[in-house]
Amino acid sequence: MPTSFERSAQPQRDRPRERLRSVGAGNLSLGELLALIVGSGSGSSPAAVVGDRILALAEGSLSRLAALDVSFLEGVPGVGVATAARVLAALELGRRAATAASDAGDYIRGPADVFARMGPRLRDARQEEFHALMLNSRHRVIREVLVTRGLLDSSLIHPREVFRPAVGEGAAGIILVHNHPSGDPTPSAEDRAVTKQLAEAGRAVGIPVLDHVVVGAGGYASLADELARVGRL
């Protein structure tokens, strides 16, 4: 165990635990926070170095880091299975804390609320993720369902995957939301085809599709107005 003299001789970046106690967690860098999660590191790799490697893998973005597959993290020198699990668990705790208020009682008043809820998770994701938000009659989210992950294709999204849980929850309506990894939220022809397919299914079961929000890197696009113009709502 290092003596007090040895600890004082260490660079500040190698003493994130002491810095947390003196300046608070909110004043630590991302690298220092990751070093605390990593712990002691492994072999010849100090925790600070391993934290820097993890951050470099995600190009400095926490959202990208949270979206990484665990196998990528496990492959980082000095990480391994246990550390990768700790990093992703810590990120998930932070994400749940950020959305706890929304989950507890905030209502979806429009696409901006959808973006506030889903944007932090989806805007930096490297794969397309298609989600459905189940709403009650007061437009409160009662359940969120990941329908598919990967290239959005109307032939691969079956309405039953969306409306079976909606019926089970007694949802009064649903909102569709997915991301564009390119960063441009402009709806594509395929986005419109998926929206039309699911809106028609929703009318058949009595659960309307209220909107389809496309998330980009710095904003979103809503198909609600387009749906309304063609009588889909």
TIBA-633362 format. One line per field, with one value per residue: residue number from 1; x, y, z of N, C-alpha, C, CB in turn; residue in three letters. Coordinates in steps of 0.1 Angstrom, whole numbers, plus 5000, padded with zeros to 4 digits. Glycine has a CB too. Example, Ala and Ser with C-alpha at 12.3 -4.5 7.8 and 13.67 -1.06 7.14 Angstrom:
residues 2
vovex: 1/2 .
n.xx: 5132/5128 .
n.yy: 4943/4978 .
n.zz: 5078/5071 .
ca.xx: 5123/5137 .
ca.yy: 4955/4989 .
ca.zz: 5078/5071 .
c.xx: 5132/5129 .
c.yy: 4967/5000 .
c.zz: 5078/5079 .
cb.xx: 5113/5141 .
cb.yy: 4955/4994 .
cb.zz: 5090/5057 .
kolti: Ala/Ser .
This chain:
residues 233
vovex: 1/2/3/4/5/6/7/8/9/10/11/12/13/14/15/16/17/18/19/20/21/22/23/24/25/26/27/28/29/30/31/32/33/34/35/36/37/38/39/40/41/42/43/44/45/46/47/48/49/50/51/52/53/54/55/56/57/58/59/60/61/62/63/64/65/66/67/68/69/70/71/72/73/74/75/76/77/78/79/80/81/82/83/84/85/86/87/88/89/90/91/92/93/94/95/96/97/98/99/100/101/102/103/104/105/106/107/108/109/110/111/112/113/114/115/116/117/118/119/120/121/122/123/124/125/126/127/128/129/130/131/132/133/134/135/136/137/138/139/140/141/142/143/144/145/146/147/148/149/150/151/152/153/154/155/156/157/158/159/160/161/162/163/164/165/166/167/168/169/170/171/172/173/174/175/176/177/178/179/180/181/182/183/184/185/186/187/188/189/190/191/192/193/194/195/196/197/198/199/200/201/202/203/204/205/206/207/208/209/210/211/212/213/214/215/216/217/218/219/220/221/222/223/224/225/226/227/228/229/230/231/232/233 .
n.xx: 5009/5006/5026/5018/5035/5043/5018/5014/5032/5023/5009/4981/4961/4963/4953/4924/4905/4913/4909/4882/4872/4881/4873/4848/4826/4814/4833/4853/4871/4859/4877/4888/4866/4860/4883/4880/4858/4871/4890/4917/4930/4948/4976/5003/4989/4978/4948/4940/4951/4938/4912/4914/4918/4894/4877/4888/4880/4853/4854/4854/4828/4801/4776/4781/4798/4780/4764/4780/4788/4792/4813/4831/4842/4853/4874/4893/4926/4935/4909/4887/4862/4849/4854/4843/4816/4811/4815/4795/4772/4774/4770/4744/4730/4733/4719/4693/4688/4687/4664/4645/4625/4609/4599/4585/4563/4561/4546/4540/4539/4544/4566/4591/4592/4595/4620/4635/4634/4643/4664/4691/4698/4697/4708/4736/4739/4752/4739/4707/4679/4646/4619/4589/4567/4544/4514/4491/4457/4462/4484/4508/4538/4536/4549/4579/4591/4616/4616/4631/4666/4690/4692/4665/4636/4607/4596/4606/4596/4571/4537/4525/4546/4547/4520/4510/4522/4511/4484/4483/4491/4470/4471/4464/4473/4502/4536/4560/4595/4627/4663/4686/4717/4734/4731/4715/4682/4662/4632/4631/4621/4616/4611/4587/4571/4572/4558/4533/4524/4523/4505/4482/4477/4474/4449/4433/4433/4424/4442/4457/4485/4503/4525/4556/4588/4619/4652/4681/4716/4717/4691/4656/4630/4596/4568/4542/4526/4526/4513/4488/4479/4473/4452/4458/4458 .
n.yy: 4988/5022/5048/5078/5098/5087/5088/5115/5122/5113/5121/5144/5134/5107/5103/5101/5094/5108/5134/5134/5134/5159/5179/5171/5150/5161/5178/5163/5150/5133/5112/5108/5100/5076/5062/5058/5040/5019/5011/4995/4990/4968/4946/4961/4984/5014/5026/5051/5052/5031/5041/5063/5049/5036/5059/5069/5049/5054/5078/5100/5104/5100/5090/5075/5057/5044/5031/5012/4978/4953/4935/4949/4967/4948/4940/4960/4968/4960/4961/4939/4914/4920/4947/4959/4953/4968/4995/4998/4993/5015/5036/5030/5033/5061/5070/5061/5076/5101/5100/5095/5112/5117/5091/5088/5105/5126/5140/5133/5159/5167/5164/5174/5166/5139/5138/5148/5127/5104/5112/5115/5088/5078/5096/5094/5067/5040/5022/5018/5022/5011/5022/5019/5040/5035/5050/5063/5075/5100/5108/5099/5081/5047/5024/5013/5000/4983/4977/4969/4965/4978/4980/5000/4986/4982/4957/4941/4949/4939/4946/4933/4931/4956/4963/4942/4944/4969/4965/4948/4965/4982/5005/5039/5051/5052/5062/5063/5060/5065/5064/5081/5071/5086/5112/5131/5140/5139/5125/5095/5077/5051/5054/5067/5048/5028/5042/5046/5019/5010/5029/5023/4997/5004/5018/4997/4982/5000/5016/5045/5057/5082/5098/5099/5101/5111/5108/5127/5138/5164/5172/5167/5152/5153/5133/5138/5159/5154/5129/5138/5154/5135/5122/5103/5103 .
n.zz: 5000/4991/5008/5027/5017/4992/4980/4978/4960/4937/4904/4901/4884/4888/4913/4917/4937/4960/4950/4946/4972/4980/4962/4952/4934/4911/4900/4889/4861/4831/4826/4851/4866/4853/4859/4887/4886/4873/4892/4905/4882/4860/4859/4843/4838/4850/4867/4857/4832/4820/4821/4803/4780/4777/4773/4750/4732/4730/4718/4734/4741/4763/4757/4734/4746/4764/4745/4734/4727/4752/4746/4732/4751/4769/4754/4756/4766/4799/4809/4808/4819/4844/4849/4826/4830/4853/4844/4824/4840/4858/4840/4832/4856/4859/4837/4842/4865/4854/4840/4858/4869/4848/4843/4866/4865/4846/4817/4782/4762/4737/4707/4717/4743/4740/4728/4748/4766/4752/4736/4749/4751/4725/4705/4700/4694/4675/4660/4645/4666/4673/4691/4711/4728/4752/4761/4786/4790/4798/4786/4798/4800/4802/4796/4780/4750/4734/4701/4678/4669/4647/4611/4600/4587/4571/4566/4585/4609/4627/4633/4655/4674/4684/4691/4707/4734/4739/4740/4761/4782/4783/4768/4757/4736/4713/4709/4684/4681/4668/4660/4639/4630/4614/4622/4611/4614/4595/4582/4564/4533/4541/4568/4567/4555/4575/4595/4584/4581/4608/4618/4605/4615/4642/4641/4635/4659/4677/4690/4687/4667/4679/4672/4654/4662/4651/4660/4659/4659/4670/4673/4664/4644/4637/4628/4633/4623/4596/4596/4605/4584/4565/4577/4596/4623 .
ca.xx: 5000/5015/5026/5013/5045/5042/5005/5015/5041/5016/5002/4967/4952/4964/4947/4910/4898/4916/4903/4868/4870/4885/4866/4835/4825/4810/4845/4862/4870/4854/4887/4890/4854/4862/4894/4874/4851/4880/4896/4931/4936/4954/4989/5011/4981/4971/4934/4939/4954/4927/4901/4917/4916/4879/4872/4892/4872/4840/4856/4851/4813/4794/4765/4787/4803/4768/4759/4790/4786/4801/4824/4841/4848/4861/4887/4903/4937/4933/4895/4882/4848/4843/4854/4834/4803/4810/4814/4781/4763/4774/4763/4729/4725/4732/4708/4680/4686/4683/4650/4636/4614/4600/4593/4576/4550/4560/4537/4544/4531/4548/4579/4602/4593/4600/4634/4642/4634/4650/4676/4703/4701/4697/4714/4749/4739/4758/4729/4693/4670/4633/4612/4575/4563/4530/4508/4478/4448/4467/4497/4519/4544/4534/4559/4587/4595/4626/4610/4642/4678/4696/4687/4651/4630/4592/4594/4611/4588/4557/4528/4522/4556/4544/4507/4508/4524/4503/4471/4485/4492/4458/4475/4454/4480/4516/4545/4572/4607/4640/4674/4694/4731/4741/4730/4704/4669/4652/4626/4634/4609/4613/4605/4573/4565/4569/4548/4520/4521/4519/4493/4470/4475/4468/4435/4426/4431/4419/4453/4463/4499/4502/4536/4568/4599/4632/4662/4694/4727/4714/4677/4647/4619/4583/4559/4528/4519/4524/4502/4475/4475/4467/4442/4463/4456 .
ca.yy: 5000/5034/5056/5092/5105/5082/5093/5129/5124/5109/5132/5145/5125/5093/5102/5106/5092/5119/5146/5134/5138/5173/5188/5166/5142/5170/5185/5154/5148/5119/5102/5105/5092/5062/5056/5053/5028/5008/5007/4994/4986/4954/4944/4973/4995/5021/5029/5063/5049/5023/5050/5070/5040/5035/5071/5070/5040/5061/5091/5111/5106/5091/5084/5065/5046/5036/5023/5001/4964/4949/4928/4959/4971/4937/4939/4971/4963/4964/4961/4926/4912/4926/4961/4963/4953/4980/5007/4998/4994/5029/5044/5027/5040/5075/5072/5059/5087/5113/5099/5090/5121/5115/5078/5088/5112/5136/5136/5136/5169/5169/5157/5179/5157/5126/5140/5149/5114/5094/5118/5112/5074/5074/5105/5089/5053/5037/5014/5023/5015/5015/5020/5023/5044/5032/5061/5062/5085/5114/5109/5095/5068/5036/5013/5016/4988/4982/4968/4963/4972/4975/4988/5001/4980/4979/4943/4935/4954/4934/4953/4926/4934/4969/4964/4932/4950/4981/4960/4942/4976/4990/5018/5047/5055/5050/5071/5056/5068/5058/5073/5081/5072/5096/5124/5139/5134/5141/5112/5088/5071/5039/5059/5070/5035/5021/5049/5043/5005/5009/5037/5015/4986/5010/5021/4984/4977/5010/5023/5053/5062/5097/5105/5091/5110/5106/5114/5129/5141/5176/5175/5156/5154/5147/5130/5139/5168/5147/5119/5145/5159/5125/5116/5091/5104 .
ca.zz: 5000/4991/5020/5024/5009/4979/4974/4975/4949/4925/4897/4905/4876/4893/4926/4916/4949/4969/4944/4948/4986/4982/4953/4949/4921/4900/4895/4883/4846/4827/4827/4865/4870/4848/4867/4899/4883/4869/4904/4906/4869/4859/4854/4842/4834/4861/4864/4849/4818/4815/4819/4791/4768/4775/4768/4736/4724/4728/4711/4744/4743/4773/4750/4726/4755/4769/4734/4730/4731/4763/4741/4728/4763/4774/4746/4759/4775/4813/4813/4812/4820/4856/4848/4816/4836/4862/4836/4818/4851/4863/4830/4832/4868/4856/4827/4849/4874/4846/4835/4869/4871/4837/4845/4877/4864/4836/4806/4769/4756/4723/4704/4725/4755/4735/4726/4762/4773/4744/4730/4755/4748/4711/4695/4696/4691/4662/4653/4646/4675/4671/4703/4711/4741/4755/4768/4791/4785/4801/4779/4806/4796/4811/4793/4768/4744/4723/4691/4670/4668/4635/4600/4600/4575/4574/4564/4597/4621/4627/4642/4668/4683/4689/4697/4718/4747/4741/4744/4774/4791/4782/4763/4750/4723/4713/4701/4678/4682/4665/4657/4626/4633/4606/4629/4604/4617/4584/4579/4551/4528/4549/4580/4564/4553/4588/4602/4578/4584/4622/4621/4601/4625/4654/4639/4635/4672/4685/4697/4677/4667/4681/4666/4652/4664/4646/4668/4653/4668/4677/4673/4661/4634/4641/4617/4637/4614/4583/4598/4607/4571/4557/4584/4603/4638 .
c.xx: 5009/5014/5020/5022/5044/5029/5007/5024/5035/5010/4988/4958/4952/4959/4932/4902/4900/4909/4888/4864/4872/4876/4852/4835/4822/4822/4855/4860/4863/4864/4889/4878/4855/4873/4889/4866/4860/4886/4911/4938/4941/4968/4997/5003/4974/4957/4932/4941/4943/4914/4902/4914/4901/4873/4875/4884/4859/4842/4852/4836/4808/4783/4770/4792/4791/4762/4768/4785/4796/4814/4835/4849/4858/4874/4897/4913/4935/4919/4890/4867/4842/4843/4844/4819/4801/4808/4800/4770/4762/4767/4748/4723/4723/4721/4694/4677/4681/4669/4640/4624/4604/4592/4582/4563/4550/4552/4543/4534/4533/4561/4591/4603/4598/4615/4641/4643/4643/4663/4689/4708/4704/4705/4728/4750/4744/4749/4715/4686/4656/4625/4598/4572/4548/4525/4495/4469/4452/4480/4509/4524/4542/4543/4566/4592/4605/4620/4621/4654/4685/4689/4671/4645/4616/4589/4598/4604/4574/4549/4525/4533/4554/4531/4503/4510/4515/4489/4472/4485/4479/4461/4464/4460/4495/4524/4557/4584/4619/4650/4680/4709/4739/4740/4719/4691/4658/4646/4629/4621/4606/4607/4590/4565/4562/4558/4534/4515/4516/4507/4481/4467/4469/4454/4427/4423/4426/4429/4460/4478/4498/4513/4547/4579/4612/4643/4675/4704/4723/4700/4668/4637/4607/4574/4545/4520/4516/4513/4489/4470/4468/4456/4445/4460/4441 .
c.yy: 5012/5042/5070/5100/5100/5087/5107/5132/5120/5121/5132/5135/5111/5092/5107/5104/5104/5132/5146/5138/5153/5183/5184/5159/5151/5177/5176/5153/5135/5109/5098/5096/5077/5055/5051/5041/5016/5003/5007/4991/4972/4954/4957/4986/5002/5024/5041/5061/5040/5032/5058/5062/5038/5047/5073/5061/5046/5075/5103/5113/5096/5084/5073/5053/5037/5027/5012/4987/4960/4942/4937/4964/4960/4936/4950/4966/4969/4964/4948/4926/4920/4941/4966/4963/4964/4993/5008/5000/5008/5038/5042/5034/5055/5079/5071/5071/5099/5112/5095/5099/5119/5102/5079/5096/5123/5131/5140/5147/5172/5162/5162/5170/5144/5127/5141/5136/5104/5099/5114/5097/5071/5083/5101/5074/5050/5028/5021/5015/5020/5012/5025/5027/5042/5043/5058/5073/5099/5116/5107/5082/5058/5024/5017/5002/4990/4972/4961/4971/4968/4983/4988/4996/4976/4965/4935/4939/4950/4941/4946/4929/4947/4969/4953/4938/4962/4976/4955/4953/4984/5004/5025/5052/5052/5060/5062/5065/5060/5068/5071/5082/5082/5110/5133/5133/5134/5127/5107/5082/5058/5043/5061/5058/5028/5028/5046/5029/5004/5018/5030/5004/4992/5013/5008/4979/4988/5017/5032/5056/5077/5105/5095/5101/5104/5114/5115/5134/5154/5180/5164/5161/5147/5145/5132/5148/5161/5136/5126/5149/5148/5117/5104/5092/5104 .
c.zz: 5000/5004/5016/5016/4994/4972/4970/4963/4936/4918/4901/4897/4881/4907/4925/4929/4959/4963/4946/4962/4988/4974/4949/4935/4909/4893/4889/4868/4843/4829/4842/4870/4865/4855/4880/4897/4880/4882/4903/4893/4869/4854/4855/4838/4846/4857/4855/4835/4812/4812/4806/4779/4766/4769/4753/4727/4721/4722/4721/4747/4753/4766/4741/4735/4760/4758/4729/4735/4742/4758/4737/4740/4769/4767/4749/4769/4789/4818/4817/4815/4832/4854/4837/4822/4845/4855/4830/4829/4856/4853/4830/4844/4865/4847/4834/4859/4866/4842/4846/4870/4860/4838/4856/4875/4853/4824/4792/4763/4741/4720/4712/4737/4752/4734/4739/4768/4765/4738/4736/4753/4734/4701/4691/4693/4677/4654/4655/4657/4674/4684/4702/4726/4742/4765/4774/4785/4788/4795/4788/4801/4806/4808/4781/4763/4733/4712/4683/4671/4655/4624/4600/4587/4579/4573/4577/4610/4620/4637/4655/4678/4690/4697/4707/4731/4750/4745/4758/4785/4792/4777/4756/4737/4724/4705/4697/4679/4677/4661/4644/4630/4625/4612/4623/4607/4606/4581/4565/4546/4536/4562/4578/4562/4566/4596/4597/4581/4598/4625/4616/4610/4638/4653/4640/4649/4682/4694/4688/4678/4668/4674/4663/4652/4659/4653/4660/4663/4676/4677/4668/4650/4639/4629/4621/4627/4601/4585/4599/4593/4563/4565/4592/4618/4642 .
cb.xx: 4990/5010/5041/5010/5059/5042/4994/5020/5054/5005/5003/4962/4956/4979/4955/4903/4902/4931/4907/4862/4879/4899/4874/4825/4815/4800/4851/4861/4883/4849/4900/4891/4841/4865/4905/4865/4841/4891/4890/4935/4947/4944/4989/5022/4971/4979/4927/4948/4967/4923/4899/4931/4923/4872/4877/4907/4870/4833/4849/4857/4806/4789/4757/4799/4810/4758/4756/4804/4786/4794/4820/4835/4838/4853/4883/4895/4950/4939/4886/4890/4845/4851/4868/4834/4801/4822/4824/4779/4766/4789/4769/4727/4734/4745/4709/4680/4699/4693/4649/4643/4619/4607/4603/4583/4547/4574/4523/4545/4533/4548/4582/4600/4579/4593/4637/4633/4620/4641/4675/4703/4690/4683/4714/4759/4725/4771/4729/4686/4675/4626/4619/4566/4567/4527/4508/4477/4434/4467/4498/4515/4559/4519/4552/4599/4582/4640/4601/4637/4687/4695/4692/4646/4639/4584/4600/4626/4589/4557/4515/4521/4570/4543/4497/4516/4539/4501/4466/4497/4503/4451/4488/4450/4479/4519/4550/4569/4610/4638/4685/4690/4737/4734/4743/4707/4664/4658/4611/4644/4612/4627/4612/4572/4573/4583/4551/4521/4533/4531/4495/4473/4489/4476/4433/4434/4445/4408/4463/4456/4506/4502/4542/4568/4599/4633/4665/4693/4740/4723/4675/4639/4624/4575/4562/4528/4527/4537/4505/4477/4487/4478/4431/4477/4462 .
cb.yy: 5000/5043/5058/5099/5103/5067/5091/5137/5115/5099/5130/5159/5126/5089/5111/5099/5079/5121/5147/5119/5130/5175/5191/5177/5131/5179/5194/5140/5149/5120/5107/5118/5098/5063/5066/5064/5030/5013/4993/4983/4995/4945/4939/4971/4991/5034/5030/5074/5041/5012/5060/5076/5026/5032/5083/5067/5027/5061/5092/5123/5106/5098/5094/5070/5053/5046/5033/5004/4954/4940/4919/4971/4975/4924/4939/4983/4967/4977/4966/4921/4897/4922/4966/4953/4939/4981/5007/4986/4984/5033/5041/5012/5037/5080/5062/5046/5090/5114/5089/5090/5136/5115/5068/5094/5118/5140/5143/5124/5182/5183/5159/5194/5156/5122/5152/5159/5108/5089/5132/5114/5066/5074/5119/5093/5047/5031/5000/5023/5017/5008/5029/5012/5059/5018/5074/5061/5082/5115/5122/5094/5071/5031/5000/5025/4981/4979/4976/4961/4969/4960/4983/5015/4967/4987/4937/4937/4970/4919/4956/4911/4934/4980/4964/4920/4954/4988/4948/4934/4984/4991/5017/5059/5070/5036/5083/5051/5074/5048/5071/5092/5059/5097/5131/5140/5141/5146/5113/5077/5067/5032/5072/5080/5026/5022/5064/5044/4996/5013/5051/5009/4979/5023/5028/4974/4971/5005/5013/5066/5056/5100/5116/5083/5115/5107/5107/5140/5144/5187/5187/5152/5151/5156/5115/5145/5181/5140/5112/5157/5164/5115/5113/5089/5117 .
cb.zz: 5012/4979/5025/5037/5014/4979/4984/4987/4951/4928/4882/4903/4861/4893/4936/4905/4956/4970/4929/4946/4995/4980/4941/4949/4922/4904/4906/4889/4839/4812/4822/4873/4865/4833/4869/4905/4872/4860/4908/4915/4866/4851/4840/4833/4823/4864/4878/4854/4817/4825/4831/4791/4771/4789/4776/4735/4732/4741/4698/4739/4730/4785/4741/4718/4767/4774/4722/4735/4719/4773/4729/4721/4774/4774/4732/4765/4770/4814/4802/4824/4822/4868/4844/4804/4843/4871/4825/4809/4862/4865/4816/4832/4880/4850/4815/4857/4882/4834/4824/4882/4871/4823/4848/4889/4876/4831/4808/4760/4764/4719/4689/4729/4761/4722/4717/4770/4773/4734/4729/4770/4753/4706/4701/4707/4694/4664/4658/4633/4690/4659/4714/4707/4743/4761/4760/4806/4790/4817/4772/4821/4792/4811/4791/4772/4738/4727/4681/4656/4681/4631/4587/4603/4570/4564/4552/4599/4622/4630/4635/4666/4676/4678/4686/4715/4749/4728/4734/4775/4788/4795/4755/4758/4721/4707/4710/4664/4696/4653/4668/4616/4632/4592/4629/4589/4629/4571/4582/4552/4513/4551/4585/4552/4543/4596/4601/4562/4582/4631/4613/4586/4628/4657/4626/4627/4677/4694/4705/4676/4654/4695/4675/4638/4678/4630/4681/4642/4660/4672/4663/4673/4620/4652/4613/4651/4612/4579/4612/4616/4564/4552/4575/4600/4644 .
kolti: Met/Pro/Thr/Ser/Phe/Glu/Arg/Ser/Ala/Gln/Pro/Gln/Arg/Asp/Arg/Pro/Arg/Glu/Arg/Leu/Arg/Ser/Val/Gly/Ala/Gly/Asn/Leu/Ser/Leu/Gly/Glu/Leu/Leu/Ala/Leu/Ile/Val/Gly/Ser/Gly/Ser/Gly/Ser/Ser/Pro/Ala/Ala/Val/Val/Gly/Asp/Arg/Ile/Leu/Ala/Leu/Ala/Glu/Gly/Ser/Leu/Ser/Arg/Leu/Ala/Ala/Leu/Asp/Val/Ser/Phe/Leu/Glu/Gly/Val/Pro/Gly/Val/Gly/Val/Ala/Thr/Ala/Ala/Arg/Val/Leu/Ala/Ala/Leu/Glu/Leu/Gly/Arg/Arg/Ala/Ala/Thr/Ala/Ala/Ser/Asp/Ala/Gly/Asp/Tyr/Ile/Arg/Gly/Pro/Ala/Asp/Val/Phe/Ala/Arg/Met/Gly/Pro/Arg/Leu/Arg/Asp/Ala/Arg/Gln/Glu/Glu/Phe/His/Ala/Leu/Met/Leu/Asn/Ser/Arg/His/Arg/Val/Ile/Arg/Glu/Val/Leu/Val/Thr/Arg/Gly/Leu/Leu/Asp/Ser/Ser/Leu/Ile/His/Pro/Arg/Glu/Val/Phe/Arg/Pro/Ala/Val/Gly/Glu/Gly/Ala/Ala/Gly/Ile/Ile/Leu/Val/His/Asn/His/Pro/Ser/Gly/Asp/Pro/Thr/Pro/Ser/Ala/Glu/Asp/Arg/Ala/Val/Thr/Lys/Gln/Leu/Ala/Glu/Ala/Gly/Arg/Ala/Val/Gly/Ile/Pro/Val/Leu/Asp/His/Val/Val/Val/Gly/Ala/Gly/Gly/Tyr/Ala/Ser/Leu/Ala/Asp/Glu/Leu/Ala/Arg/Val/Gly/Arg/Leu .
